[in-house]
């Protein structure tokens, strides 16, 4: 796995800690969809931003740390 892929994975989860939802636009495709789908969430970049805001409003000390990244076939 390239270092660019690992950096993207780290950035995806870092947003949950930092709340930097505009940063999601740099790493998510415009048609990105969460799997599994989140009920009542439109998906895409906007849906991900809503998810981050919602979780951070519920969990004030939310922190996400990527310790290891595994490549699967």
PQR file with spaces between the fields and no chain letter, atoms N, CA, C, O and H, PARSE charges and radii, in Angstrom:
ATOM       1  N    UNK     1       0.861   -1.170    0.000 -0.4000 1.5000
ATOM       2  CA   UNK     1       0.000    0.000    0.000 -0.0000 2.0000
ATOM       3  C    UNK     1       0.904    1.228    0.000  0.5500 1.7000
ATOM       4  O    UNK     1       1.878    1.296    0.750 -0.5500 1.4000
ATOM       5  N    UNK     2       0.576    2.179   -0.834 -0.4000 1.5000
ATOM       6  CA   UNK     2       1.422    3.363   -0.939 -0.0000 2.0000
ATOM       7  C    UNK     2       1.229    4.286    0.260  0.5500 1.7000
ATOM       8  O    UNK     2       0.217    4.224    0.958 -0.5500 1.4000
ATOM       9  H    UNK     2      -0.216    2.124   -1.443  0.4000 1.0000
ATOM      10  N    UNK     3       2.203    5.124    0.478 -0.4000 1.5000
ATOM      11  CA   UNK     3       2.120    6.076    1.590 -0.0000 2.0000
ATOM      12  C    UNK     3       0.988    7.075    1.366  0.5500 1.7000
ATOM      13  O    UNK     3       0.440    7.608    2.331 -0.5500 1.4000
ATOM      14  H    UNK     3       3.026    5.174   -0.089  0.4000 1.0000
ATOM      15  N    UNK     4       0.624    7.340    0.094 -0.4000 1.5000
ATOM      16  CA   UNK     4      -0.509    8.231   -0.183 -0.0000 2.0000
ATOM      17  C    UNK     4      -1.818    7.617    0.304  0.5500 1.7000
ATOM      18  O    UNK     4      -2.668    8.317    0.856 -0.5500 1.4000
ATOM      19  H    UNK     4       1.069    6.908   -0.690  0.4000 1.0000
ATOM      20  N    UNK     5      -1.981    6.307    0.099 -0.4000 1.5000
ATOM      21  CA   UNK     5      -3.192    5.642    0.561 -0.0000 2.0000
ATOM      22  C    UNK     5      -3.277    5.659    2.085  0.5500 1.7000
ATOM      23  O    UNK     5      -4.344    5.889    2.653 -0.5500 1.4000
ATOM      24  H    UNK     5      -1.291    5.739   -0.350  0.4000 1.0000
ATOM      25  N    UNK     6      -2.172    5.420    2.722 -0.4000 1.5000
ATOM      26  CA   UNK     6      -2.140    5.425    4.191 -0.0000 2.0000
ATOM      27  C    UNK     6      -2.442    6.825    4.715  0.5500 1.7000
ATOM      28  O    UNK     6      -3.170    6.969    5.697 -0.5500 1.4000
ATOM      29  H    UNK     6      -1.305    5.233    2.260  0.4000 1.0000
ATOM      30  N    UNK     7      -1.901    7.846    4.084 -0.4000 1.5000
ATOM      31  CA   UNK     7      -2.176    9.226    4.498 -0.0000 2.0000
ATOM      32  C    UNK     7      -3.659    9.553    4.344  0.5500 1.7000
ATOM      33  O    UNK     7      -4.236   10.243    5.183 -0.5500 1.4000
ATOM      34  H    UNK     7      -1.310    7.729    3.286  0.4000 1.0000
ATOM      35  N    UNK     8      -4.269    9.061    3.280 -0.4000 1.5000
ATOM      36  CA   UNK     8      -5.700    9.292    3.054 -0.0000 2.0000
ATOM      37  C    UNK     8      -6.531    8.611    4.129  0.5500 1.7000
ATOM      38  O    UNK     8      -7.493    9.191    4.632 -0.5500 1.4000
ATOM      39  H    UNK     8      -3.800    8.500    2.598  0.4000 1.0000
ATOM      40  N    UNK     9      -6.171    7.398    4.481 -0.4000 1.5000
ATOM      41  CA   UNK     9      -6.888    6.675    5.534 -0.0000 2.0000
ATOM      42  C    UNK     9      -6.770    7.431    6.854  0.5500 1.7000
ATOM      43  O    UNK     9      -7.758    7.603    7.568 -0.5500 1.4000
ATOM      44  H    UNK     9      -5.389    6.927    4.073  0.4000 1.0000
ATOM      45  N    UNK    10      -5.579    7.875    7.169 -0.4000 1.5000
ATOM      46  CA   UNK    10      -5.377    8.626    8.414 -0.0000 2.0000
ATOM      47  C    UNK    10      -6.201    9.919    8.420  0.5500 1.7000
ATOM      48  O    UNK    10      -6.795   10.270    9.439 -0.5500 1.4000
ATOM      49  H    UNK    10      -4.777    7.736    6.589  0.4000 1.0000
ATOM      50  N    UNK    11      -6.239   10.624    7.287 -0.4000 1.5000
ATOM      51  CA   UNK    11      -6.996   11.874    7.194 -0.0000 2.0000
ATOM      52  C    UNK    11      -8.485   11.610    7.380  0.5500 1.7000
ATOM      53  O    UNK    11      -9.175   12.379    8.049 -0.5500 1.4000
ATOM      54  H    UNK    11      -5.757   10.339    6.459  0.4000 1.0000
ATOM      55  N    UNK    12      -8.992   10.506    6.780 -0.4000 1.5000
ATOM      56  CA   UNK    12     -10.409   10.164    6.919 -0.0000 2.0000
ATOM      57  C    UNK    12     -10.794   10.082    8.396  0.5500 1.7000
ATOM      58  O    UNK    12     -11.806   10.651    8.803 -0.5500 1.4000
ATOM      59  H    UNK    12      -8.432    9.881    6.237  0.4000 1.0000
ATOM      60  N    UNK    13     -10.006    9.388    9.187 -0.4000 1.5000
ATOM      61  CA   UNK    13     -10.332    9.210   10.598 -0.0000 2.0000
ATOM      62  C    UNK    13      -9.942   10.417   11.450  0.5500 1.7000
ATOM      63  O    UNK    13     -10.557   10.662   12.488 -0.5500 1.4000
ATOM      64  H    UNK    13      -9.183    8.925    8.856  0.4000 1.0000
ATOM      65  N    UNK    14      -8.943   11.162   11.033 -0.4000 1.5000
ATOM      66  CA   UNK    14      -8.515   12.360   11.760 -0.0000 2.0000
ATOM      67  C    UNK    14      -9.641   13.388   11.837  0.5500 1.7000
ATOM      68  O    UNK    14      -9.756   14.114   12.824 -0.5500 1.4000
ATOM      69  H    UNK    14      -8.444   10.963   10.190  0.4000 1.0000
ATOM      70  N    UNK    15     -10.465   13.448   10.804 -0.4000 1.5000
ATOM      71  CA   UNK    15     -11.575   14.405   10.773 -0.0000 2.0000
ATOM      72  C    UNK    15     -12.509   14.206   11.960  0.5500 1.7000
ATOM      73  O    UNK    15     -13.072   15.178   12.463 -0.5500 1.4000
ATOM      74  H    UNK    15     -10.371   12.858   10.002  0.4000 1.0000
ATOM      75  N    UNK    16     -12.689   12.961   12.423 -0.4000 1.5000
ATOM      76  CA   UNK    16     -13.547   12.712   13.575 -0.0000 2.0000
ATOM      77  C    UNK    16     -12.954   13.332   14.842  0.5500 1.7000
ATOM      78  O    UNK    16     -13.695   13.729   15.741 -0.5500 1.4000
ATOM      79  H    UNK    16     -12.232   12.171   12.015  0.4000 1.0000
ATOM      80  N    UNK    17     -11.640   13.416   14.917 -0.4000 1.5000
ATOM      81  CA   UNK    17     -10.975   13.997   16.077 -0.0000 2.0000
ATOM      82  C    UNK    17     -10.934   15.516   15.989  0.5500 1.7000
ATOM      83  O    UNK    17     -11.218   16.208   16.967 -0.5500 1.4000
ATOM      84  H    UNK    17     -11.038   13.093   14.186  0.4000 1.0000
ATOM      85  N    UNK    18     -10.582   16.032   14.820 -0.4000 1.5000
ATOM      86  CA   UNK    18     -10.370   17.476   14.659 -0.0000 2.0000
ATOM      87  C    UNK    18     -11.632   18.249   14.324  0.5500 1.7000
ATOM      88  O    UNK    18     -11.736   19.437   14.629 -0.5500 1.4000
ATOM      89  H    UNK    18     -10.352   15.471   14.025  0.4000 1.0000
ATOM      90  N    UNK    19     -12.592   17.578   13.697 -0.4000 1.5000
ATOM      91  CA   UNK    19     -13.786   18.281   13.241 -0.0000 2.0000
ATOM      92  C    UNK    19     -13.560   19.072   11.964  0.5500 1.7000
ATOM      93  O    UNK    19     -14.419   19.858   11.563 -0.5500 1.4000
ATOM      94  H    UNK    19     -12.508   16.613   13.450  0.4000 1.0000
ATOM      95  N    UNK    20     -12.420   18.876   11.324 -0.4000 1.5000
ATOM      96  CA   UNK    20     -12.074   19.591   10.089 -0.0000 2.0000
ATOM      97  C    UNK    20     -12.832   18.984    8.913  0.5500 1.7000
ATOM      98  O    UNK    20     -12.237   18.354    8.040 -0.5500 1.4000
ATOM      99  H    UNK    20     -11.723   18.237   11.651  0.4000 1.0000
ATOM     100  N    UNK    21     -14.162   19.180    8.896 -0.4000 1.5000
ATOM     101  CA   UNK    21     -14.961   18.558    7.843 -0.0000 2.0000
ATOM     102  C    UNK    21     -14.669   19.094    6.450  0.5500 1.7000
ATOM     103  O    UNK    21     -14.832   18.345    5.486 -0.5500 1.4000
ATOM     104  H    UNK    21     -14.646   19.693    9.605  0.4000 1.0000
ATOM     105  N    UNK    22     -14.244   20.358    6.280 -0.4000 1.5000
ATOM     106  CA   UNK    22     -13.866   20.757    4.919 -0.0000 2.0000
ATOM     107  C    UNK    22     -12.724   19.901    4.368  0.5500 1.7000
ATOM     108  O    UNK    22     -12.602   19.745    3.153 -0.5500 1.4000
ATOM     109  H    UNK    22     -14.112   20.966    7.062  0.4000 1.0000
ATOM     110  N    UNK    23     -11.898   19.353    5.238 -0.4000 1.5000
ATOM     111  CA   UNK    23     -10.816   18.480    4.821 -0.0000 2.0000
ATOM     112  C    UNK    23     -11.317   17.205    4.168  0.5500 1.7000
ATOM     113  O    UNK    23     -10.585   16.560    3.417 -0.5500 1.4000
ATOM     114  H    UNK    23     -11.997   19.479    6.225  0.4000 1.0000
ATOM     115  N    UNK    24     -12.569   16.835    4.451 -0.4000 1.5000
ATOM     116  CA   UNK    24     -13.157   15.639    3.842 -0.0000 2.0000
ATOM     117  C    UNK    24     -13.252   15.777    2.332  0.5500 1.7000
ATOM     118  O    UNK    24     -13.141   14.787    1.609 -0.5500 1.4000
ATOM     119  H    UNK    24     -13.163   17.359    5.061  0.4000 1.0000
ATOM     120  N    UNK    25     -13.456   16.993    1.851 -0.4000 1.5000
ATOM     121  CA   UNK    25     -13.581   17.213    0.406 -0.0000 2.0000
ATOM     122  C    UNK    25     -12.312   16.823   -0.338  0.5500 1.7000
ATOM     123  O    UNK    25     -12.368   16.464   -1.514 -0.5500 1.4000
ATOM     124  H    UNK    25     -13.546   17.797    2.438  0.4000 1.0000
ATOM     125  N    UNK    26     -11.178   16.889    0.331 -0.4000 1.5000
ATOM     126  CA   UNK    26      -9.903   16.552   -0.302 -0.0000 2.0000
ATOM     127  C    UNK    26      -9.712   15.051   -0.452  0.5500 1.7000
ATOM     128  O    UNK    26      -8.932   14.612   -1.297 -0.5500 1.4000
ATOM     129  H    UNK    26     -11.132   17.180    1.287  0.4000 1.0000
ATOM     130  N    UNK    27     -10.403   14.262    0.346 -0.4000 1.5000
ATOM     131  CA   UNK    27     -10.130   12.821    0.333 -0.0000 2.0000
ATOM     132  C    UNK    27     -11.305   11.958   -0.111  0.5500 1.7000
ATOM     133  O    UNK    27     -11.114   10.789   -0.448 -0.5500 1.4000
ATOM     134  H    UNK    27     -11.036   14.618    1.033  0.4000 1.0000
ATOM     135  N    UNK    28     -12.519   12.512   -0.118 -0.4000 1.5000
ATOM     136  CA   UNK    28     -13.690   11.721   -0.505 -0.0000 2.0000
ATOM     137  C    UNK    28     -14.126   12.059   -1.925  0.5500 1.7000
ATOM     138  O    UNK    28     -14.185   13.228   -2.306 -0.5500 1.4000
ATOM     139  H    UNK    28     -12.675   13.461    0.156  0.4000 1.0000
ATOM     140  N    UNK    29     -14.426   11.042   -2.688 -0.4000 1.5000
ATOM     141  CA   UNK    29     -14.994   11.256   -4.021 -0.0000 2.0000
ATOM     142  C    UNK    29     -16.368   11.897   -3.869  0.5500 1.7000
ATOM     143  O    UNK    29     -17.038   11.697   -2.856 -0.5500 1.4000
ATOM     144  H    UNK    29     -14.378   10.093   -2.379  0.4000 1.0000
ATOM     145  N    UNK    30     -16.783   12.656   -4.858 -0.4000 1.5000
ATOM     146  CA   UNK    30     -18.073   13.344   -4.801 -0.0000 2.0000
ATOM     147  C    UNK    30     -19.228   12.365   -4.618  0.5500 1.7000
ATOM     148  O    UNK    30     -20.233   12.704   -3.993 -0.5500 1.4000
ATOM     149  H    UNK    30     -16.239   12.818   -5.680  0.4000 1.0000
ATOM     150  N    UNK    31     -19.095   11.156   -5.157 -0.4000 1.5000
ATOM     151  CA   UNK    31     -20.170   10.164   -5.053 -0.0000 2.0000
ATOM     152  C    UNK    31     -19.897    9.118   -3.967  0.5500 1.7000
ATOM     153  O    UNK    31     -20.482    8.036   -3.992 -0.5500 1.4000
ATOM     154  H    UNK    31     -18.279   10.881   -5.664  0.4000 1.0000
ATOM     155  N    UNK    32     -19.026    9.429   -3.029 -0.4000 1.5000
ATOM     156  CA   UNK    32     -18.674    8.502   -1.952 -0.0000 2.0000
ATOM     157  C    UNK    32     -19.919    8.132   -1.151  0.5500 1.7000
ATOM     158  O    UNK    32     -20.778    8.975   -0.892 -0.5500 1.4000
ATOM     159  H    UNK    32     -18.550   10.309   -3.008  0.4000 1.0000
ATOM     160  N    UNK    33     -20.005    6.868   -0.765 -0.4000 1.5000
ATOM     161  CA   UNK    33     -21.117    6.388    0.063 -0.0000 2.0000
ATOM     162  C    UNK    33     -20.564    5.529    1.195  0.5500 1.7000
ATOM     163  O    UNK    33     -19.682    4.702    0.967 -0.5500 1.4000
ATOM     164  H    UNK    33     -19.307    6.183   -0.975  0.4000 1.0000
ATOM     165  N    UNK    34     -21.073    5.715    2.414 -0.4000 1.5000
ATOM     166  CA   UNK    34     -20.625    4.867    3.515 -0.0000 2.0000
ATOM     167  C    UNK    34     -21.192    3.460    3.364  0.5500 1.7000
ATOM     168  O    UNK    34     -22.308    3.277    2.878 -0.5500 1.4000
ATOM     169  H    UNK    34     -21.790    6.386    2.599  0.4000 1.0000
ATOM     170  N    UNK    35     -20.433    2.497    3.775 -0.4000 1.5000
ATOM     171  CA   UNK    35     -20.889    1.110    3.777 -0.0000 2.0000
ATOM     172  C    UNK    35     -20.717    0.551    5.177  0.5500 1.7000
ATOM     173  O    UNK    35     -19.594    0.547    5.680 -0.5500 1.4000
ATOM     174  H    UNK    35     -19.526    2.645    4.170  0.4000 1.0000
ATOM     175  N    UNK    36     -21.741    0.092    5.816 -0.4000 1.5000
ATOM     176  CA   UNK    36     -23.111    0.067    5.337 -0.0000 2.0000
ATOM     177  C    UNK    36     -23.703    1.476    5.336  0.5500 1.7000
ATOM     178  O    UNK    36     -23.194    2.375    6.005 -0.5500 1.4000
ATOM     179  H    UNK    36     -22.654    0.096    5.407  0.4000 1.0000
ATOM     180  N    UNK    37     -24.775    1.653    4.581 -0.4000 1.5000
ATOM     181  CA   UNK    37     -25.440    2.952    4.505 -0.0000 2.0000
ATOM     182  C    UNK    37     -25.950    3.354    5.881  0.5500 1.7000
ATOM     183  O    UNK    37     -26.345    2.508    6.683 -0.5500 1.4000
ATOM     184  H    UNK    37     -25.188    0.923    4.037  0.4000 1.0000
ATOM     185  N    UNK    38     -25.936    4.638    6.140 -0.4000 1.5000
ATOM     186  CA   UNK    38     -26.415    5.165    7.419 -0.0000 2.0000
ATOM     187  C    UNK    38     -27.867    5.609    7.213  0.5500 1.7000
ATOM     188  O    UNK    38     -28.124    6.448    6.349 -0.5500 1.4000
ATOM     189  H    UNK    38     -25.616    5.325    5.488  0.4000 1.0000
ATOM     190  N    UNK    39     -28.822    5.072    7.978 -0.4000 1.5000
ATOM     191  CA   UNK    39     -30.227    5.444    7.792 -0.0000 2.0000
ATOM     192  C    UNK    39     -30.432    6.960    7.865  0.5500 1.7000
ATOM     193  O    UNK    39     -29.868    7.635    8.727 -0.5500 1.4000
ATOM     194  H    UNK    39     -28.614    4.390    8.680  0.4000 1.0000
ATOM     195  N    UNK    40     -31.230    7.467    6.967 -0.4000 1.5000
ATOM     196  CA   UNK    40     -31.581    8.888    6.893 -0.0000 2.0000
ATOM     197  C    UNK    40     -30.391    9.792    6.625  0.5500 1.7000
ATOM     198  O    UNK    40     -30.456   10.992    6.889 -0.5500 1.4000
ATOM     199  H    UNK    40     -31.688    6.919    6.268  0.4000 1.0000
ATOM     200  N    UNK    41     -29.314    9.241    6.111 -0.4000 1.5000
ATOM     201  CA   UNK    41     -28.136   10.033    5.745 -0.0000 2.0000
ATOM     202  C    UNK    41     -28.032    9.985    4.226  0.5500 1.7000
ATOM     203  O    UNK    41     -28.051    8.902    3.641 -0.5500 1.4000
ATOM     204  H    UNK    41     -29.261    8.266    5.896  0.4000 1.0000
ATOM     205  N    UNK    42     -27.921   11.160    3.572 -0.4000 1.5000
ATOM     206  CA   UNK    42     -27.895   11.176    2.113 -0.0000 2.0000
ATOM     207  C    UNK    42     -26.613   10.629    1.502  0.5500 1.7000
ATOM     208  O    UNK    42     -26.540   10.430    0.290 -0.5500 1.4000
ATOM     209  H    UNK    42     -27.905   12.039    4.048  0.4000 1.0000
ATOM     210  N    UNK    43     -25.611   10.386    2.321 -0.4000 1.5000
ATOM     211  CA   UNK    43     -24.331    9.912    1.803 -0.0000 2.0000
ATOM     212  C    UNK    43     -23.555   11.047    1.157  0.5500 1.7000
ATOM     213  O    UNK    43     -23.883   12.219    1.339 -0.5500 1.4000
ATOM     214  H    UNK    43     -25.670   10.548    3.306  0.4000 1.0000
ATOM     215  N    UNK    44     -22.544   10.697    0.415 -0.4000 1.5000
ATOM     216  CA   UNK    44     -21.698   11.705   -0.219 -0.0000 2.0000
ATOM     217  C    UNK    44     -20.911   12.504    0.797  0.5500 1.7000
ATOM     218  O    UNK    44     -20.919   12.210    1.992 -0.5500 1.4000
ATOM     219  H    UNK    44     -22.278    9.744    0.266  0.4000 1.0000
ATOM     220  N    UNK    45     -20.236   13.516    0.296 -0.4000 1.5000
ATOM     221  CA   UNK    45     -19.422   14.362    1.185 -0.0000 2.0000
ATOM     222  C    UNK    45     -20.273   15.061    2.234  0.5500 1.7000
ATOM     223  O    UNK    45     -19.887   15.143    3.400 -0.5500 1.4000
ATOM     224  H    UNK    45     -20.230   13.755   -0.675  0.4000 1.0000
ATOM     225  N    UNK    46     -21.431   15.565    1.821 -0.4000 1.5000
ATOM     226  CA   UNK    46     -22.311   16.263    2.762 -0.0000 2.0000
ATOM     227  C    UNK    46     -22.801   15.362    3.868  0.5500 1.7000
ATOM     228  O    UNK    46     -22.866   15.765    5.030 -0.5500 1.4000
ATOM     229  H    UNK    46     -21.745   15.499    0.874  0.4000 1.0000
ATOM     230  N    UNK    47     -23.148   14.134    3.505 -0.4000 1.5000
ATOM     231  CA   UNK    47     -23.591   13.184    4.516 -0.0000 2.0000
ATOM     232  C    UNK    47     -22.498   12.847    5.507  0.5500 1.7000
ATOM     233  O    UNK    47     -22.757   12.699    6.702 -0.5500 1.4000
ATOM     234  H    UNK    47     -23.095   13.807    2.561  0.4000 1.0000
ATOM     235  N    UNK    48     -21.261   12.724    5.007 -0.4000 1.5000
ATOM     236  CA   UNK    48     -20.135   12.428    5.900 -0.0000 2.0000
ATOM     237  C    UNK    48     -19.899   13.593    6.857  0.5500 1.7000
ATOM     238  O    UNK    48     -19.626   13.388    8.039 -0.5500 1.4000
ATOM     239  H    UNK    48     -21.051   12.844    4.037  0.4000 1.0000
ATOM     240  N    UNK    49     -20.006   14.802    6.344 -0.4000 1.5000
ATOM     241  CA   UNK    49     -19.839   15.978    7.207 -0.0000 2.0000
ATOM     242  C    UNK    49     -20.905   15.994    8.296  0.5500 1.7000
ATOM     243  O    UNK    49     -20.613   16.295    9.453 -0.5500 1.4000
ATOM     244  H    UNK    49     -20.228   14.968    5.383  0.4000 1.0000
ATOM     245  N    UNK    50     -22.141   15.669    7.924 -0.4000 1.5000
ATOM     246  CA   UNK    50     -23.222   15.616    8.905 -0.0000 2.0000
ATOM     247  C    UNK    50     -22.946   14.555    9.969  0.5500 1.7000
ATOM     248  O    UNK    50     -23.192   14.775   11.154 -0.5500 1.4000
ATOM     249  H    UNK    50     -22.379   15.424    6.984  0.4000 1.0000
ATOM     250  N    UNK    51     -22.436   13.409    9.537 -0.4000 1.5000
ATOM     251  CA   UNK    51     -22.108   12.336   10.468 -0.0000 2.0000
ATOM     252  C    UNK    51     -21.048   12.783   11.462  0.5500 1.7000
ATOM     253  O    UNK    51     -21.173   12.546   12.664 -0.5500 1.4000
ATOM     254  H    UNK    51     -22.237   13.230    8.574  0.4000 1.0000
ATOM     255  N    UNK    52     -20.004   13.430   10.957 -0.4000 1.5000
ATOM     256  CA   UNK    52     -18.927   13.911   11.838 -0.0000 2.0000
ATOM     257  C    UNK    52     -19.476   14.927   12.830  0.5500 1.7000
ATOM     258  O    UNK    52     -19.192   14.833   14.024 -0.5500 1.4000
ATOM     259  H    UNK    52     -19.902   13.623    9.982  0.4000 1.0000
ATOM     260  N    UNK    53     -20.259   15.898   12.358 -0.4000 1.5000
ATOM     261  CA   UNK    53     -20.839   16.906   13.260 -0.0000 2.0000
ATOM     262  C    UNK    53     -21.727   16.241   14.314  0.5500 1.7000
ATOM     263  O    UNK    53     -21.670   16.593   15.492 -0.5500 1.4000
ATOM     264  H    UNK    53     -20.489   15.974   11.388  0.4000 1.0000
ATOM     265  N    UNK    54     -22.546   15.283   13.884 -0.4000 1.5000
ATOM     266  CA   UNK    54     -23.448   14.596   14.812 -0.0000 2.0000
ATOM     267  C    UNK    54     -22.669   13.848   15.890  0.5500 1.7000
ATOM     268  O    UNK    54     -22.954   13.990   17.079 -0.5500 1.4000
ATOM     269  H    UNK    54     -22.593   14.997   12.927  0.4000 1.0000
ATOM     270  N    UNK    55     -21.690   13.054   15.475 -0.4000 1.5000
ATOM     271  CA   UNK    55     -20.912   12.283   16.448 -0.0000 2.0000
ATOM     272  C    UNK    55     -20.137   13.185   17.403  0.5500 1.7000
ATOM     273  O    UNK    55     -20.054   12.904   18.598 -0.5500 1.4000
ATOM     274  H    UNK    55     -21.458   12.938   14.510  0.4000 1.0000
ATOM     275  N    UNK    56     -19.569   14.272   16.873 -0.4000 1.5000
ATOM     276  CA   UNK    56     -18.812   15.182   17.734 -0.0000 2.0000
ATOM     277  C    UNK    56     -19.730   15.937   18.695  0.5500 1.7000
ATOM     278  O    UNK    56     -19.292   16.336   19.774 -0.5500 1.4000
ATOM     279  H    UNK    56     -19.637   14.500   15.902  0.4000 1.0000
ATOM     280  N    UNK    57     -20.991   16.139   18.323 -0.4000 1.5000
ATOM     281  CA   UNK    57     -21.923   16.802   19.236 -0.0000 2.0000
ATOM     282  C    UNK    57     -22.323   15.874   20.382  0.5500 1.7000
ATOM     283  O    UNK    57     -22.607   16.334   21.488 -0.5500 1.4000
ATOM     284  H    UNK    57     -21.346   15.814   17.446  0.4000 1.0000
ATOM     285  N    UNK    58     -22.346   14.575   20.117 -0.4000 1.5000
ATOM     286  CA   UNK    58     -22.690   13.598   21.145 -0.0000 2.0000
ATOM     287  C    UNK    58     -21.505   13.217   22.017  0.5500 1.7000
ATOM     288  O    UNK    58     -21.641   13.022   23.225 -0.5500 1.4000
ATOM     289  H    UNK    58     -22.115   14.202   19.218  0.4000 1.0000
ATOM     290  N    UNK    59     -20.343   13.113   21.389 -0.4000 1.5000
ATOM     291  CA   UNK    59     -19.143   12.623   22.067 -0.0000 2.0000
ATOM     292  C    UNK    59     -18.090   13.730   22.063  0.5500 1.7000
ATOM     293  O    UNK    59     -17.255   13.805   21.161 -0.5500 1.4000
ATOM     294  H    UNK    59     -20.232   13.272   20.408  0.4000 1.0000
ATOM     295  N    UNK    60     -18.141   14.570   23.062 -0.4000 1.5000
ATOM     296  CA   UNK    60     -17.280   15.764   23.101 -0.0000 2.0000
ATOM     297  C    UNK    60     -15.794   15.437   23.056  0.5500 1.7000
ATOM     298  O    UNK    60     -15.008   16.231   22.539 -0.5500 1.4000
ATOM     299  H    UNK    60     -18.819   14.509   23.794  0.4000 1.0000
ATOM     300  N    UNK    61     -15.398   14.299   23.581 -0.4000 1.5000
ATOM     301  CA   UNK    61     -13.984   13.909   23.600 -0.0000 2.0000
ATOM     302  C    UNK    61     -13.651   12.876   22.535  0.5500 1.7000
ATOM     303  O    UNK    61     -12.705   12.103   22.686 -0.5500 1.4000
ATOM     304  H    UNK    61     -16.036   13.654   24.001  0.4000 1.0000
ATOM     305  N    UNK    62     -14.427   12.864   21.460 -0.4000 1.5000
ATOM     306  CA   UNK    62     -14.214   11.885   20.399 -0.0000 2.0000
ATOM     307  C    UNK    62     -12.804   12.016   19.827  0.5500 1.7000
ATOM     308  O    UNK    62     -12.383   13.101   19.425 -0.5500 1.4000
ATOM     309  H    UNK    62     -15.195   13.492   21.337  0.4000 1.0000
ATOM     310  N    UNK    63     -12.095   10.917   19.797 -0.4000 1.5000
ATOM     311  CA   UNK    63     -10.754   10.886   19.225 -0.0000 2.0000
ATOM     312  C    UNK    63     -10.589    9.581   18.461  0.5500 1.7000
ATOM     313  O    UNK    63     -11.006    8.516   18.915 -0.5500 1.4000
ATOM     314  H    UNK    63     -12.437   10.036   20.124  0.4000 1.0000
ATOM     315  N    UNK    64      -9.986    9.688   17.321 -0.4000 1.5000
ATOM     316  CA   UNK    64      -9.759    8.519   16.479 -0.0000 2.0000
ATOM     317  C    UNK    64      -8.270    8.441   16.171  0.5500 1.7000
ATOM     318  O    UNK    64      -7.674    9.405   15.691 -0.5500 1.4000
ATOM     319  H    UNK    64      -9.647   10.554   16.952  0.4000 1.0000
ATOM     320  N    UNK    65      -7.682    7.299   16.449 -0.4000 1.5000
ATOM     321  CA   UNK    65      -6.251    7.106   16.223 -0.0000 2.0000
ATOM     322  C    UNK    65      -6.060    5.874   15.352  0.5500 1.7000
ATOM     323  O    UNK    65      -6.516    4.785   15.700 -0.5500 1.4000
ATOM     324  H    UNK    65      -8.166    6.516   16.839  0.4000 1.0000
ATOM     325  N    UNK    66      -5.389    6.045   14.229 -0.4000 1.5000
ATOM     326  CA   UNK    66      -5.073    4.920   13.357 -0.0000 2.0000
ATOM     327  C    UNK    66      -3.721    4.388   13.805  0.5500 1.7000
ATOM     328  O    UNK    66      -2.701    5.062   13.661 -0.5500 1.4000
ATOM     329  H    UNK    66      -5.018    6.930   13.947  0.4000 1.0000
ATOM     330  N    UNK    67      -3.718    3.196   14.341 -0.4000 1.5000
ATOM     331  CA   UNK    67      -2.470    2.610   14.815 -0.0000 2.0000
ATOM     332  C    UNK    67      -1.792    1.769   13.755  0.5500 1.7000
ATOM     333  O    UNK    67      -0.566    1.775   13.637 -0.5500 1.4000
ATOM     334  H    UNK    67      -4.546    2.649   14.458  0.4000 1.0000
ATOM     335  N    UNK    68      -2.591    1.044   12.982 -0.4000 1.5000
ATOM     336  CA   UNK    68      -2.035    0.188   11.934 -0.0000 2.0000
ATOM     337  C    UNK    68      -2.973    0.166   10.748  0.5500 1.7000
ATOM     338  O    UNK    68      -4.185    0.314   10.905 -0.5500 1.4000
ATOM     339  H    UNK    68      -3.587    1.039   13.079  0.4000 1.0000
ATOM     340  N    UNK    69      -2.423   -0.016    9.574 -0.4000 1.5000
ATOM     341  CA   UNK    69      -3.209   -0.158    8.357 -0.0000 2.0000
ATOM     342  C    UNK    69      -2.795   -1.466    7.695  0.5500 1.7000
ATOM     343  O    UNK    69      -1.614   -1.700    7.437 -0.5500 1.4000
ATOM     344  H    UNK    69      -1.438   -0.137    9.447  0.4000 1.0000
ATOM     345  N    UNK    70      -3.778   -2.309    7.426 -0.4000 1.5000
ATOM     346  CA   UNK    70      -3.514   -3.599    6.799 -0.0000 2.0000
ATOM     347  C    UNK    70      -4.047   -3.590    5.371  0.5500 1.7000
ATOM     348  O    UNK    70      -5.126   -3.062    5.099 -0.5500 1.4000
ATOM     349  H    UNK    70      -4.738   -2.118    7.635  0.4000 1.0000
ATOM     350  N    UNK    71      -3.302   -4.164    4.495 -0.4000 1.5000
ATOM     351  CA   UNK    71      -3.727   -4.312    3.117 -0.0000 2.0000
ATOM     352  C    UNK    71      -4.381   -5.674    2.943  0.5500 1.7000
ATOM     353  O    UNK    71      -3.809   -6.698    3.318 -0.5500 1.4000
ATOM     354  H    UNK    71      -2.426   -4.593    4.715  0.4000 1.0000
ATOM     355  N    UNK    72      -5.575   -5.683    2.376 -0.4000 1.5000
ATOM     356  CA   UNK    72      -6.285   -6.933    2.141 -0.0000 2.0000
ATOM     357  C    UNK    72      -6.486   -7.136    0.640  0.5500 1.7000
ATOM     358  O    UNK    72      -6.651   -6.180   -0.119 -0.5500 1.4000
ATOM     359  H    UNK    72      -6.039   -4.851    2.071  0.4000 1.0000
ATOM     360  N    UNK    73      -6.468   -8.380    0.242 -0.4000 1.5000
ATOM     361  CA   UNK    73      -6.724   -8.686   -1.170 -0.0000 2.0000
ATOM     362  C    UNK    73      -8.183   -8.894   -1.412  0.5500 1.7000
ATOM     363  O    UNK    73      -8.589   -9.160   -2.543 -0.5500 1.4000
ATOM     364  H    UNK    73      -6.334   -9.157    0.858  0.4000 1.0000
